[in-house]
Amino acid sequence: MKTTDRIYTIQKGDTLQKVAQELAIAPLELRRYHNIYCEIPDLIEADFPSHLEVLLLPPVKNDNEINETVEKKRRKVSFSKGNTLPFLPAGSQKNYNVKYTIEEGDEKDILNFETNVKWIAIDKNGFHLFEIKRAKAIYINTLAPDTMMDEMDAKTTEALYPLQVVVDSTGKWVDVYNYNEIVERWENTKKEILDYYEGDVTQIHIKHVEQYLETKANLMTALKSDYFLNAFFNGIHVGYTPEYTFENNITFPLIKEEEALFKVQQKVEPFLEENHSIKVEQTGDYVDIDIAFELDPWEGNYKATYFLNPDNYCIEKMELECCINYDSPVKSTITIEGIEEVEKQTMDTNHQLN
């Protein structure tokens, strides 16, 4: 038998906590159910909005009926004109756990670090400025850097961050903003490296870094191999077809300083997920553009899944995996997951961000 929603008429002095106690329903459950079915202006946050007159109550049903009703009444994703997925990062700031898994043949390396992404400003053309900070603690295969090269690479990274990047209205990074500041920081970092390390390896490392910092164009070229920038600022905030999907070409630096091309199907789910996030997927195959001597083309695939905050459409969590079956197969997996506020406070206490 089908049941209708029950309602509670809000009285003067009522609060979410008070009504929950009177009805013997958990406050979180009251808010969750009401927010699923109410109009957007009537959403409950910490407490009832001042204009709210009626609270929607969960009907008395068995579990199967409740699941069926929730599925039918899932909230739709709000798109802007032309079925465009908006990008509204103003005021946003979030810490993330980042993990790279790189496999080449029988070798496998895992890199872990924490990073902070903060929106700074927007210009008249709709370009956003973001600042990215990284925690000094970087772990390679669960261990702190323990070789001279790893230690120098980690030290060099300190000169690069905070990194300020320009991001267009689709959410794709297009420029480095604080190039001059990075060059100045590098001079101090170089002195520290030379004071601690010596030998030909150190000199080669210094020369290599300075080649990339010689011009902004050189630095941009180097950063095209940065997994985080390419995965996080991927340009998914674009117009979708009425079927919420379209075909797209994606490039990704599967091998350092070399971009691989993939033809993907890009899709956004028109309804929010159970956790109220927006799901975007990119799935496709490698395109071998260097076929010669009538050899069989290399094969590979690409898959990325994004979960976005429904309020600002920024990334809460994502995973990207791509591979190419060369003679020695190459595969990279990138996971980026937002750190909750409690964990964030621990991170701020335990890790000094550059």
Phi, psi and omega per residue, in radians:
M1 nan 2.319 -3.122
K2 -1.368 2.427 3.109
T3 -2.057 2.756 3.120
T4 -1.807 2.861 3.123
D5 -1.107 2.460 2.977
R6 -1.585 2.694 3.130
I7 -2.294 2.753 3.041
Y8 -2.226 2.198 3.110
T9 -1.453 2.097 -3.050
I10 -1.279 2.265 -3.140
Q11 -1.753 2.824 3.095
K12 -1.040 2.294 3.134
G13 1.592 -0.119 3.130
D14 -1.219 2.475 2.988
T15 -2.220 2.876 3.120
L16 -1.022 -0.757 -3.122
Q17 -1.133 -0.754 -3.105
K18 -1.128 -0.827 -3.137
V19 -1.125 -0.677 3.124
A20 -1.066 -0.711 3.103
Q21 -1.144 -0.731 -3.132
E22 -1.126 -0.655 -3.081
L23 -1.610 -0.082 -3.137
A24 1.029 0.715 3.083
I25 -2.193 2.377 -3.115
A26 -1.003 2.384 3.135
P27 -0.948 -0.701 -3.138
L28 -1.136 -0.641 3.122
E29 -1.217 -0.694 3.085
L30 -1.047 -0.843 -3.113
R31 -1.148 -0.764 -3.116
R32 -1.018 -0.871 -3.076
Y33 -1.149 -0.811 -3.140
H34 -1.028 -0.777 -3.066
N35 -1.205 -0.438 3.103
I36 -1.181 -0.693 -2.966
Y37 -1.868 -0.209 -3.070
C38 -1.424 2.939 2.999
E39 -1.240 2.685 -3.062
I40 -0.980 -0.712 3.132
P41 -1.124 -0.330 -3.094
D42 -1.665 0.192 3.139
L43 -1.069 2.428 3.096
I44 -1.654 2.269 3.048
E45 -1.835 -1.917 3.130
A46 -1.212 -0.593 3.140
D47 -2.683 -3.116 -3.120
F48 -1.065 2.365 2.974
P49 -1.159 2.640 -2.998
S50 -1.069 -0.497 -3.090
H51 -1.516 -0.150 -3.004
L52 -1.191 2.245 -3.130
E53 -1.888 -0.559 -3.039
V54 -2.256 2.305 3.073
L55 -1.795 2.204 3.120
L56 -1.421 2.239 -3.081
L57 -1.886 2.578 3.099
P58 -1.157 2.365 3.108
P59 -1.257 2.798 3.091
V60 -1.445 1.838 -3.104
K61 -2.465 2.942 2.995
N62 -1.451 2.960 -3.038
D63 -1.034 -0.703 -3.111
N64 -1.105 -0.721 3.136
E65 -1.161 -0.712 3.130
I66 -1.091 -0.810 -3.139
N67 -1.070 -0.692 3.141
E68 -1.138 -0.735 -3.121
T69 -1.179 -0.775 3.122
V70 -1.043 -0.721 3.141
E71 -1.081 -0.719 -3.099
K72 -1.252 -0.473 -3.053
K73 -1.908 0.449 3.095
R74 -1.033 2.437 -3.124
R75 -1.206 2.414 3.104
K76 -1.365 2.637 3.018
V77 -1.291 2.405 3.113
S78 -1.551 2.062 3.100
F79 -1.828 2.721 3.007
S80 -1.631 -3.020 -3.041
K81 -0.956 2.412 3.126
G82 1.324 0.477 -3.128
N83 0.959 0.600 3.129
T84 -1.488 2.323 3.073
L85 -1.369 2.007 -3.040
P86 -1.140 2.839 3.046
F87 -2.297 1.832 -2.996
L88 -2.207 1.082 -3.003
P89 -1.431 -0.009 -3.051
A90 -0.897 2.221 3.121
G91 1.427 -0.012 -3.064
S92 -1.405 2.608 3.035
Q93 -2.779 2.286 -3.100
K94 -2.664 2.562 3.032
N95 -1.696 2.547 -3.091
Y96 -2.343 2.540 2.866
N97 -1.553 2.295 -3.109
V98 -2.153 2.385 -3.140
K99 -2.403 2.175 3.017
Y100 -1.861 2.348 2.976
T101 -2.135 2.020 -3.063
I102 -2.038 2.133 -3.113
E103 -2.133 2.223 3.074
E104 -2.378 1.925 -3.030
G105 1.105 -2.208 3.129
D106 -1.578 -0.053 -3.108
E107 -1.588 2.492 -3.119
K108 -2.494 2.206 3.106
D109 -2.203 2.475 3.136
I110 -2.159 2.269 3.136
L111 -2.115 2.248 3.126
N112 -2.160 2.442 3.002
F113 -2.792 2.936 3.076
E114 -1.991 2.541 -3.092
T115 -2.478 2.730 3.119
N116 -2.111 2.294 3.115
V117 -2.048 2.108 -3.076
K118 -2.220 2.236 3.029
W119 -1.317 2.386 -3.107
I120 -1.961 -0.845 -3.033
A121 -2.844 2.942 3.027
I122 -2.323 2.496 3.126
D123 -1.740 3.132 -3.046
K124 -1.166 -0.309 3.141
N125 -1.660 0.079 3.097
G126 1.493 0.242 3.076
F127 -1.540 2.389 -3.094
H128 -1.799 2.582 3.049
L129 -1.929 2.162 3.116
F130 -2.063 2.593 3.012
E131 -2.006 2.285 -3.126
I132 -2.024 2.192 3.065
K133 -2.041 2.594 3.090
R134 -2.158 2.453 3.048
A135 -1.157 2.541 3.131
K136 -1.135 -0.484 -3.119
A137 -1.308 1.938 3.069
I138 -2.125 2.356 -3.075
Y139 -2.081 2.286 3.107
I140 -1.978 2.022 -3.051
N141 0.932 0.799 3.087
T142 1.238 0.041 -3.118
L143 -2.032 2.669 3.023
A144 -1.171 2.673 3.135
P145 -0.910 2.265 -3.055
D146 -2.239 0.046 3.032
T147 -1.913 2.792 -3.109
M148 -1.040 -0.747 -3.119
M149 -1.153 -0.759 3.120
D150 -1.089 -0.708 3.136
E151 -1.148 -0.720 3.124
M152 -1.181 -0.670 3.092
D153 -1.081 -0.757 3.134
A154 -1.121 -0.710 3.123
K155 -1.144 -0.715 3.138
T156 -1.093 -0.627 3.137
T157 -1.044 -0.523 3.135
E158 -1.097 -0.485 3.120
A159 -1.312 -0.468 -3.070
L160 -1.382 -0.471 -3.063
Y161 -2.005 2.525 0.085
P162 -1.147 2.383 3.103
L163 -1.840 2.224 3.107
Q164 -1.897 2.148 -3.095
V165 -2.124 2.612 3.065
V166 -1.675 2.303 -3.070
V167 -2.174 2.312 -3.104
D168 -1.404 -3.114 -3.032
S169 -1.202 -0.219 3.088
T170 -1.577 -0.072 -3.111
G171 1.559 0.310 -3.135
K172 -1.841 2.335 -3.121
W173 -1.335 2.428 -3.015
V174 -2.292 -0.185 -3.075
D175 -2.826 2.782 3.001
V176 -1.790 2.253 -3.029
Y177 -1.603 -0.684 -2.998
N178 -1.842 0.784 -3.125
Y179 -0.978 -0.850 -3.089
N180 -1.077 -0.661 3.117
E181 -1.128 -0.689 3.124
I182 -1.112 -0.754 3.130
V183 -1.067 -0.715 3.110
E184 -1.126 -0.744 3.124
R185 -1.106 -0.632 -3.111
W186 -1.071 -0.632 3.141
E187 -1.046 -0.704 3.091
N188 -1.225 -0.717 -3.139
T189 -1.138 -0.704 3.136
K190 -1.052 -0.734 3.134
K191 -1.082 -0.726 3.132
E192 -1.126 -0.713 3.126
I193 -1.118 -0.790 -3.118
L194 -1.182 -0.509 3.098
D195 -1.253 -0.458 -3.031
Y196 -1.790 -0.629 -3.099
Y197 -2.016 2.759 3.093
E198 -2.612 2.967 3.108
G199 1.868 3.041 -3.088
D200 -1.103 -0.668 -3.114
V201 -1.061 -0.740 3.124
T202 -1.097 -0.769 -3.131
Q203 -1.122 -0.680 3.115
I204 -1.137 -0.713 3.122
H205 -1.094 -0.798 3.136
I206 -1.052 -0.797 -3.123
K207 -1.087 -0.710 -3.124
H208 -1.101 -0.789 -3.139
V209 -1.128 -0.751 -3.078
E210 -1.189 -0.451 3.043
Q211 -1.129 -0.696 -3.131
Y212 -1.308 -0.414 -3.135
L213 -1.686 0.037 -3.098
E214 -1.090 -0.679 3.096
T215 -2.436 2.806 3.070
K216 -1.094 -0.647 3.134
A217 -1.049 -0.710 3.101
N218 -1.118 -0.722 3.126
L219 -1.132 -0.721 3.093
M220 -1.037 -0.726 3.117
T221 -1.066 -0.753 3.128
A222 -1.117 -0.713 -3.082
L223 -1.275 -0.233 3.055
K224 -1.110 -0.316 3.093
S225 -1.596 0.033 -3.118
D226 -1.376 2.012 -3.087
Y227 -1.065 -0.750 -3.060
F228 -1.102 -0.858 -3.119
L229 -1.031 -0.752 -3.097
N230 -1.240 -0.612 -3.117
A231 -1.408 -0.726 -3.033
F232 -1.352 -0.795 3.139
F233 -1.781 1.248 -2.931
N234 -1.657 -0.199 3.137
G235 1.396 0.767 -3.103
I236 -1.605 -0.097 -3.081
H237 -1.586 1.255 -3.055
V238 -2.226 -3.137 3.111
G239 -1.405 2.386 3.128
Y240 -1.969 2.768 3.113
T241 -1.267 2.978 3.066
P242 -1.009 -0.358 3.081
E243 -1.589 0.104 3.090
Y244 1.104 0.613 3.139
T245 -2.658 2.777 3.005
F246 -2.857 2.906 3.139
E247 -1.670 2.463 -3.028
N248 -2.576 2.722 3.016
N249 -1.790 2.281 -3.133
I250 -2.115 2.347 2.989
T251 -1.906 2.498 3.134
F252 -2.555 2.415 -3.076
P253 -1.395 1.230 -3.130
L254 -1.071 -0.644 3.043
I255 -2.002 2.385 -3.070
K256 -0.926 2.325 3.105
E257 1.138 0.347 3.095
E258 -2.525 2.115 -3.094
E259 -1.638 2.308 3.071
A260 -1.703 2.519 -3.106
L261 -1.830 2.319 3.110
F262 -2.253 2.404 3.016
K263 -1.695 2.054 -2.987
V264 -2.171 2.737 2.947
Q265 -1.697 2.088 -3.112
Q266 -1.820 2.272 -3.022
K267 -2.444 2.454 3.022
V268 -2.086 2.341 3.079
E269 -1.263 2.255 -3.080
P270 -1.304 -0.202 3.114
F271 -2.068 2.612 3.108
L272 -1.150 2.588 3.055
E273 -1.228 3.019 -3.138
E274 -1.033 -0.536 3.106
N275 -1.553 0.236 3.088
H276 1.209 0.345 3.077
S277 -1.668 2.853 3.079
I278 -1.721 2.276 -3.077
K279 -1.853 2.225 3.084
V280 -2.173 2.340 -3.125
E281 -2.209 2.518 2.997
Q282 -2.232 2.107 -3.094
T283 -2.397 2.253 3.132
G284 -3.025 -2.908 -3.006
D285 -2.144 2.728 3.115
Y286 -1.202 2.445 3.080
V287 -1.924 1.987 -3.139
D288 -1.494 1.851 -3.091
I289 -1.677 0.109 -3.086
D290 -2.185 0.943 -3.136
I291 -1.523 2.160 -3.118
A292 -2.399 2.757 3.068
F293 0.997 0.473 3.092
E294 0.981 0.504 3.079
L295 -1.364 2.686 3.092
D296 -1.106 2.390 -3.127
P297 -1.200 2.658 3.029
W298 -1.171 2.645 3.109
E299 -2.056 2.674 3.108
G300 -3.045 3.094 3.134
N301 -2.590 2.914 -3.068
Y302 -2.467 2.357 3.065
K303 -2.575 2.216 3.090
A304 -2.321 2.399 3.101
T305 -2.237 2.208 -3.120
Y306 -2.028 2.448 2.999
F307 -2.103 2.062 -2.998
L308 -1.896 2.617 3.020
N309 -1.181 2.258 -3.065
P310 -1.265 -0.193 -3.131
D311 -1.566 -0.831 -3.103
N312 -1.988 -0.057 3.085
Y313 1.123 0.402 3.066
C314 -1.567 2.824 -3.042
I315 -1.298 2.254 2.980
E316 -1.696 -0.645 -3.083
K317 -2.800 2.572 3.068
M318 -2.757 2.771 3.031
E319 -2.498 2.349 3.132
L320 -2.254 2.361 3.108
E321 -2.423 2.233 3.070
C322 -2.478 2.654 -3.114
C323 -2.650 2.721 3.025
I324 -2.360 2.318 -3.111
N325 -1.588 1.245 2.987
Y326 -1.206 -3.044 3.034
D327 -0.933 -0.671 3.006
S328 -1.998 1.860 -3.034
P329 -0.980 2.469 3.119
V330 -2.105 2.330 -3.104
K331 -2.530 2.388 3.075
S332 -2.261 2.407 3.075
T333 -2.223 2.254 3.139
I334 -2.145 2.174 3.038
T335 -2.101 2.353 3.134
I336 -2.299 2.136 -3.063
E337 -2.381 2.270 3.138
G338 -1.101 2.473 3.108
I339 -1.635 2.249 -3.131
E340 -1.148 2.863 -3.022
E341 -1.012 -0.709 -3.134
V342 -1.104 -0.767 3.115
E343 -1.167 -0.617 3.137
K344 -1.028 -0.760 -3.133
Q345 -1.096 -0.656 3.101
T346 -1.133 -0.737 3.132
M347 -1.073 -0.757 -3.133
D348 -1.103 -0.557 -3.124
T349 -1.353 -0.738 -2.980
N350 -1.581 -0.394 -3.063
H351 -2.190 2.172 3.027
Q352 -1.433 2.136 3.132
L353 -1.491 2.459 3.110
N354 -1.222 nan nan
